[in-house]
Amino acid sequence: MVEFYKLRLTKHQKKMIRYLKYVMNDHFILICMVGLGGFGYYYSEYLKTLTPFVTWVPFVVMMLWLISLFIGRLSTLMQEADMVFLLPKERAMTTYLKQSLRYSTILPVISLSLIVGVTFPLVVVTKSVTFSMALFIIVSLISLKYADLWIQLESLYLNTEKKVTTHRFVWYIGALIGLSSSLFLSFYIGTVISILVSILLVVLAKQTLEISQLNWEKSINMERKRMKRIYSFFNLFTDVPGLSSDVRRRKYLDGLLNKVKKTSENTYLYLYARVAARSSEYSSLTLRLVIVGAILLFFTQSFWLMAILGSLFIYLLGFQLIPMYHAFDYMLMAQLYPVSPKKKSGAVLSIIRSVLMIMTIIYGIIVLIALPNKVEAMQLFGIFVVVCLVLSWGYLPLRLKKIEKNANR
């Protein structure tokens, strides 16, 4: 079963690498570089303002560490066919799942180490400790996360609900006591508590696995949900076959949507307006980019950094909404409408322009609030307007014409 998991993992990794090529494109890397550069500069400046008398910082750091423990899910890679074809190997599935647990620790270990590396300078400044103490926190977090993965594994077996609830409660209390002891008593004591709690929970989980039967349906459903979250992220950058987005009514947008007149000329405009508003694929994308961009602009005080960030997010939203053009390609009725297909690009362009204008206005309001110098704020707003106009009336029409031309071949 170990070799079987490795074979399945190899296929999974090849698929993930294929999608990662679209994620790690020039635009994404540029945003990461600008964002990390800006964050590093302002973070270092903020650290200079802290003193040991700032007592609230350790509590915030502890909350961040507790939240970081939820990073990473158990990666079983189980498929629906396993319920039938692997049923004779049910007892051997324990070995398979233990192998999956080992693989699932890689992402949490890297993530927790990075988070501690970023947040521990706050502890050094406010608690007057050395950076070497960060190793004890990393050990505590990794041991607690290892126990968390075992509890996730335990929950995949039948009749374990009460045990999992009890073990999860012990894990919460142990994590809270261990991390608070590290910050407010001693890093040595906190690490010992975290390790002891983790050992106890792992031992109890192993005992459960020896006497319980695997819940195949729950295991497969859990893996399906995990993969759907991953594919939903990839879908922000490229089309993922077989991934269906949720559609929500959103009655509060009816007033806005009803402004589109129900005429034959507006057939595609009517359809695409509802796709943009009700499809979680595009509405969630728009909401995330607007909110993340607004937060970065609000906490950034550099004029040129704000100009770069705002312009990049406006461009990214316009670029990511272009695939909306293909929303009705496989809908037979849309192809039978007595409406010229050329109106599709016009409708899509109209929707994207409207969304970008709203985003630009929101960003303009944010910079007017965030910047004390209102002249610079108005200049930034002007830059955002220019970027929006160039993108909406220059770049996007050319891209949609190219897509339309390829579709007619």
N, C-alpha and C positions, 0 to 999 in steps of 0.2 A: 504493500500500500504506500510505502514511502516513495518508491519509484513511480508509482501511478500519480501521486500528488506532484512530484517534480515534473513529470511529463505534462500534466495539466497546467502547472504553473508556467512552464516555458511557453506554451501556447498563449496563455493569458498575457504574459509580459510582452510577447511580440505584438499582440493586438494593442496593448496600451502604448507601446513605443510608436506604433503607426499613428495613433491619434495625438500623441504628444508632439509630433512634428508640426501639427497645425496649431497647437497651443503655444509652443515656444517659438512664435514667429517674431519678426523684427519689431512689430508694434508692441507686443506684450513685453518683450525684453526691455525696450526703451522705457516703457512706463515703470517697470520694476526698478530700473536703474535710477530714473529720476525720483521715484517715490522713496527708494531706499536712501539715496543721497540726501534728499530733503529731510527725511526722518532722522538720519544719523546726525546731521548738522544741528537741528533744533533739539534733539535729545541730548546731545553733548552740552549745548548751551543751557538746557534746563537743569542738568545735573549740577552745574556750577552754582545754581541758586539754592540748592538744598543744603540743609544742615541737620545735625542729629536732633534738633528740636522739632523737626517736622515728624510728628508721631503717626500721622494717618497713612504714610507711604507703605510701611510693612503690611498693614491690613489689605491694602489694594494689591500688593504683590502676592500675598497669600491667596487672595481670591483668583488672581490670574493663574496661579499654579494649580489651584483646585479645578478651574475650568479647563486648563490644558490637559488634565487627566482624561478628558472625554475624547481626545483626539485619537482616532484609529479604531476601526472595528475588526472583528474576527473575519478573516478572509478564508472561507471554506472552499470557494470555487465549485460548489456543488451545483448540479444541473437537474432538471426535472426528470430526465431519463434515469438518474441514479436510483430513484425510488423503486424502479423495477429491476434494473440490471445489476445493481450493487447490493440488493437485499440479502442474497446469500452470504455476503461478506460483512454483515452488520457488526459482528464483534470486532472484526479487523478495522472497522471504520474509526475506532478509537485511536488507533495508530495514525491513520490518515488525518484526523482532526488535530491531534497533537502536533503533527508536522505543520499543519496550517497555522496553528497558534504560534509556533516558532517564527514562521515567516511574517506573521502579523505584528510581531514586536519591532520590526525594522523601522517602519514609519514613526511610531511613537517615540522610539529611542532618539531618532534624529530630531524630531520636532521638539521633544521635551528638553533636549540638550541646547537647542537654539533658543528656546524661550527662556531658559535659565540664564543663558549667556547674555541675553538682551536685558532681562529684568534685574539680574543680580547687582549691577552697579548702583541701583536704587538702594539696595540693602547695604552695600558697602558704605555709601555716603551717610545714610541715616542711622545705621547700627554700629558703625566704626569697626567692621570686621574685615578680614583679608579675603581676597578673591579665591583662595584655596578652599574656603568653606563651600563654594559652589558645587564642588564634587560631591559633598554629602547630600545636598539637595537633589542633585541629579540621580544619585543612587536611590534616594527615598522615592522620588517620582517614578523612576523606572520600575522599582519593586512594586509599588502600588498599581502601576499600569499593568504589570504582569499578572497581578492578582485579578484585576478587572477583566482581562482577557480570559482567564480561567473561569470567572463567573459567567461571562458570555457563553463560553463553551458548555458549562454546566446547564445553562438555560435551554440548550438544544435537546435535552433528554426528557423523557416522559416523567410526569409526576414529580417534578422538581420545583414547582412554583413557590411553595412555602420555603424550601431551602434557599432558593435563589433570593427571595425577598429578605430573608434573615441575613444571608451572607452579604447582600448588597448594603443593608443597613450597617452591618459591622464594618464594611469597607468605607462607607461614608464617614462614620465616627472615627475610624482609625486614621483616615487621610487627614481629617480636620485636626485631630489631636497631634499626629505626627508632624505636620507642617507648622502648626502653631507652636509646638514645643521647640522646633528648630529655630524659629524666628524670635521667640520670646524667652526661651530657657537656655537650651544648648543644642547646637547642630548634631552633636553626638547622640544625645538623648532622642531627638526627633528621628534620626536615622534608624536607631535601634527599634523604636516603636513601629515605624513604617515597615521595617523588614520582618519583625515578629508577626505583625498583623497579616502581612502578605503570605508568609509561610503557613500560618494557620489556615487561611482561606484556600490556598492552593492544595493543602493536604485534604481539607474537607471536600473540595471539588473533585479531586482524584478518587476519593472514596465513592462519591456519587456516580462517577463514570463506570466504576466496576460493577455496580449493582443495578443500574438503570439501562433502559433501552432507548435507542436513538429515535427522536421525533423527526422523521424524514420530512414531513410536510413543512414543519416550522423551520427546519434547517435550510431547505430550498427557498422558502419565502424570504427568509432573512438575507440570504445571499443575493436573491433577485432585487431586493430593495437597495442593498448596498451597491450593486452594479448600476442600478438605475440612477442613483445619486452621482456616480462617477460619469456615466454617459450624459447626464444632464449638464454637467460641467463642460464636457467635451463639445456638447451640442451648441455651446455659446460661440465656438470657434469654427465648427464644421458640421455638416449633416451626419447624423449617426443613424444608420439604417435600423429600422425596427423600434425606434424610440418614439413613443407617442406622448405628446404634451397634453396636460390637463386643460379642460375648458371650463371656465367659471362664468356665471351669469353676470355678476357685477351690475346690479340694478342701478347703483348710484351713478353709473356712467351713461344711463339711458338718455338723459337730457342732452348730453353732448353728442351722442351717436345719432339721435333723432334729428339733428340739424342737417344731416345729409338727406337731401330730397330723394324720395323713392321714384326716380325716373330711369328710363332706359339708359340715359347718358351716364348716370351715376351707378350703374350696376356693379362695376368692379370697385368703385370707391366705397359703396355700401358694404361690400364683402370684406375688403381689406381693413376698413375701419373697425369692424368687429373682430377680425383676426388680431389686430394690434391691441385691442382693449381686453378681449376675453381669453385669448390663448396665453397660457402661463409661460410659454416659451419666449414670447416677445414682451409681454407686459412685465414679467419678472426681470428680464434682462434690462429693460428700460429703467425700472425702479432701482435695481441694484447699481447701475452705472450712475444714475442721477444722485443717489444717496451717498455712495462712496466718494464721488467727485465733490459733492457739496461739503462733506466732512473734511476732506483734504484741503479744500480751499479755505474753509473756516479757520483751520488751525495752522495755515501757512501764512506767514507775514512777508515773504519775499515777493516783490512785484513780478519779477521775471519767472520765478518758479510757479506762481499762481497762473501766469499767462500760459506757460507750457502745459501745466496740468489741466487747466480748463479746456484749452484747445485740443489736447489729446483725448479727453473724455468725450468731447463733442464729436470728434472724428470717429472715435471707436463706436459710439452709438450709431452714427449714420452708417458706418461700414457693416456693423453687425445686423442691422435691420434689412439689408439688401436681400438676403435669402427669403424674405417675405414674399417676393415675386413668385416663388414656386409653390406657394401655399395651396393653390387650386389646380396644379398641373395634372393631378391624378383624379380630379373630380369630373366625371363625364358630363354632368349637367352644365357645368361652367363652359365646356367646349361647344355645347349646343346653343348657347345664348346667341340671339341675333345682334351681337355687339362686336365691334371690331376688336381683335386681340391687342391692337396697338394701344387701346385705352388702359390696358393692364399697367403698363409702365407709368403712364400718367397718374393713375390712381395711387400706385405704390409711392411714386415721387411726392405726391401731395401729402400722403400720410407721414412719410419720413420728414418732410419739411416742417409739418406742424409739430411733430414730436421734438425736433431739434430746436425749433423756435421756443417752445415751452422750456426746454432744458436751458437754453441760453438766457432766458428771462430769469429763471431760478438762480442760475449761477451769477447773474448780474446783481440780484438782490443779496446773495450771500456775500459777495465782495464788498458791496456797499455797507453791509453790517459789520463785516470783519475788519476792514481797513479803516483806520482813523483818518487817513488822508483821502478825502472824498474825491479829489481831483484824480488821484491815481486809480481809485475805484471806478470812476467813469471811464478812464482810459482802458482799464481792463475790460469793462463791459463793452466798449467799442471794439476791442480786439476779438472778443467772443462773437460779437455780431458779424464782424468781417469773416471770421472762420466759418460761421454758420452759413453765410451767404455764398462764399466760395464753394463750400462743400455741397450745398443744396442746389445751386444753379450752375456749378461748373463740373465737379467730379462725379456726383451721383447720376446726372443725366447721361454722361458718357458711359458709365458702368452699366446702366440699365439698357442702353442701346446695344451695347456689346452682348449682354445676356439675351436680349430679344432677337438679335441677329443669329446667335448660336441656336436658339430655340426653333427658329424658322428654317434651319438647314434640313 
